[in-house]
């Protein structure tokens, strides 16, 4: 049982390049999330999904797009990377626990992205 | 241990002392709260959670207190150990609504030998 897996773990981009981060979970979770973490700023929510085929904006969605074509995968895309998008990106997933007692977020190990 | 808010991002405690980490949350509709621990270079790890119909919950060496009146959450760690050194985040969620988890800035806990 791998949990939440993110690929790639490290990437260096030039300004204007595009890339996609892949998040895969094998826990049959309905909800998936993408966060970015910058020094001293904690975790900020970029986009999230409450089910296959649905996505929604978080706190800092600009410059990113997401897709949830399959329940187990949540993709984060950068169409034209900017230096301000240099960050560590974390994917997370949680149970279909609407109305249940638990809603713990399970995190991946992070993807470190540098935009030059 | 010394209690601090999020405006003081580092808490230093002696090994064996108790630690108290505080967090102020923003949404009065939030009904679920979690504390996470993050070690350097790793993803956040779940410590303990609490729902809004409770004001206290205990785990192994950790206790979470919730004060909904002032929208305040605290994490107490008993007998702090070197392995507790990490950054601690609180998160709030409105599970009856959007199910967005919003995190606080974090507090770095340093355990002194």
Interface residues (C-beta under 8 A of the other chain):
Chain A: X4 X31 X33 X35 X40 X41 X42 X43 X44 X45 X48 X50 X56 X58 X59 X90 X92 X94 X97 X98 X99 X101 X102 X103 X104 X105 X106 X107 X108 X109 X110
Chain B: X9 X32 X34 X36 X41 X42 X43 X44 X45 X46 X49 X51 X89 X91 X93 X95 X96 X98 X99 X100 X101 X102 X103 X104 X105 X106
